[in-house]
Structures are given as C-alpha cells and as structure tokens.
Amino acid sequence: MSLSNVFGIAGSAMNAQTIRLNTTASNMANAESISSSVDETYRARKPVFSVQQVDPLADNEFGVAAGKGVQVLGIVESQAELRKEYSPEHPMADEQGFIYYPNVNVVEEMADMISASRSFQINTEILNTAKQMLQQTISLGQ
C-alpha cells in the first residue's frame, strides 16, 4: 500500500463517522418525541459500515487482502421495544390512553457520539501525519 492510499482510506473513514454523527444527532433530537401509535413513532437509526475491499486475490505480504476504506451500506432502524406510557389525559393518547416514545437510549447515543467524534479526530491526525511524511520525502530531493 502506498502512502497516497492513506488519504482515501482516512477520508472514507471520516465520511463514515460524519454519517454516524448525523444519525446520532437525529436520534438525540427525536429522543423525547411523542406519538399516539406504534407505527408513527420514531425509531432509533444506526449506520451499517463495511470494508471496501481491494482485489481479494491481491494479498499483501501477510496473506490478507487489504481494504481501501470504509463504505456505508445503509442506515437501519432499531427493532428494540418502544417505550409505552399510560397517560390518558395527554392529547396524543390513543384509545387505550397510551402514548409512545422512541426506542432511543440517550446514554448509548452520547457514547456513540463521543466514539464517532474521537474516530474523526484520529483520522484527521492520520491525514496530517501522512501529509508531513510526504512533505519530508519531497524535501529529501532538494
């Protein structure tokens, strides 16, 4: 793998973490939204990542195919149970007197946000290090 591949790999990782931060922000923004039915209630969303494979036949010296970055396969909705609360006086209550809250765990979302932010920072450092290494390589020829 050449040093120039680092930019594409780190860039794809930063893009993936940006999507992760956006879905986390959406989940946090909707954490306390109320609905009168299960079908209309917001459900937590999570991005699904995968390795972008190079040629699987082109193994490196360790006998493992190297990846060329991260790809986002999609965003899936959580199938966890919704929070159901009995509140017959609430204007959005259904016929049985229940209101429904999303299945967003705010503590889990905060941990996810910190993890995504930290991963983004690490990839920024990788880009800076690769840039410095290339600059030093260029200055060797002078």
C-alpha positions in Angstrom: 0.0 0.0 0.0 1.4 3.4 -0.9 1.3 6.4 1.3 -1.0 8.1 -1.1 -3.7 5.5 -0.4 -3.8 6.7 3.2 -5.7 9.9 2.1 -8.5 7.9 0.5 -8.8 5.5 3.4 -8.8 8.2 6.1 -11.2 10.3 4.0 -13.7 7.4 3.7 -13.5 6.8 7.4 -14.1 10.5 8.1 -17.1 10.4 5.8 -18.5 7.3 7.6 -18.0 9.0 11.0 -19.8 12.1 9.8 -22.8 9.9 8.8 -22.6 8.2 12.2 -22.7 11.6 13.9 -25.6 12.8 11.8 -27.7 9.7 12.7 -26.8 10.1 16.4 -27.9 13.7 16.3 -31.1 12.7 14.7 -31.7 10.1 17.3 -31.0 12.6 20.1 -33.2 15.2 18.6 -36.1 12.8 18.5 -35.5 11.0 21.8 -38.5 12.6 23.6 -40.9 12.9 20.7 -44.3 11.5 21.4 -46.7 9.6 19.2 -50.1 8.2 19.5 -49.4 4.9 17.7 -46.6 2.4 17.3 -46.4 2.9 13.6 -45.9 6.6 13.7 -43.2 6.6 16.5 -39.7 7.5 15.6 -37.2 4.6 15.8 -33.5 4.9 16.5 -31.3 4.6 13.5 -27.8 3.2 13.1 -25.5 3.2 10.1 -24.0 -0.1 8.9 -20.4 0.0 7.8 -18.3 -2.4 5.7 -14.7 -2.6 4.4 -14.2 -1.5 0.8 -12.2 -4.4 -0.4 -9.3 -4.1 -2.9 -8.8 -7.1 -5.2 -9.3 -10.1 -2.8 -6.7 -12.1 -4.9 -4.1 -9.4 -4.3 -3.0 -10.4 -0.8 -0.3 -8.4 0.9 2.9 -9.9 2.5 0.8 -11.0 5.5 -1.6 -13.1 3.3 -4.6 -10.8 4.0 -6.4 -8.7 1.4 -6.1 -5.0 2.3 -9.1 -2.8 2.5 -9.2 0.5 0.7 -11.6 2.3 3.0 -15.0 2.3 4.7 -18.3 2.2 2.9 -21.7 2.9 4.3 -24.0 0.0 3.4 -27.1 1.8 4.7 -28.9 3.0 7.8 -31.2 0.6 9.7 -33.9 1.2 12.2 -33.7 -0.3 15.6 -36.1 -3.1 16.3 -35.9 -2.6 20.1 -39.2 -2.2 22.0 -40.7 1.3 22.1 -41.4 3.0 25.4 -45.1 2.9 26.2 -46.6 5.2 28.9 -50.1 5.3 30.3 -51.2 8.9 30.1 -55.0 9.1 29.3 -55.1 12.9 29.9 -52.4 13.5 27.2 -53.9 15.0 24.0 -51.9 12.5 21.8 -53.0 9.4 23.8 -54.5 6.5 21.8 -57.9 4.9 22.6 -56.4 2.9 25.5 -54.7 6.0 27.0 -51.2 5.2 25.9 -48.5 7.4 24.4 -45.4 6.1 22.7 -41.8 7.3 23.0 -38.9 6.3 20.6 -36.6 3.5 21.5 -33.6 5.9 21.7 -31.2 5.3 24.6 -29.7 8.7 25.2 -26.7 7.3 27.2 -25.9 5.0 24.4 -26.2 7.8 21.8 -23.9 10.0 23.8 -21.3 7.2 23.9 -21.7 6.7 20.2 -21.3 10.4 19.6 -18.1 10.6 21.6 -16.7 7.5 19.8 -17.5 8.9 16.4 -16.0 12.3 17.3 -12.9 10.6 18.6 -12.6 8.4 15.5 -12.9 11.5 13.3 -10.1 13.2 15.2 -7.9 10.2 14.9 -8.4 10.1 11.1 -7.6 13.8 10.9 -4.3 13.1 12.7 -3.6 10.3 10.3 -4.1 12.7 7.4 -1.8 15.3 9.0 0.9 12.7 9.6 0.7 11.3 6.0 1.0 14.9 4.7 4.1 15.6 6.9 5.7 12.4 5.7 5.1 13.3 2.0 6.5 16.8 2.6 9.6 15.3 4.2 10.0 12.9 1.4 9.8 15.7 -1.2 12.3 17.8 0.8 14.8 14.9 0.7 15.3 15.5 -3.0 16.3 19.2 -2.5 
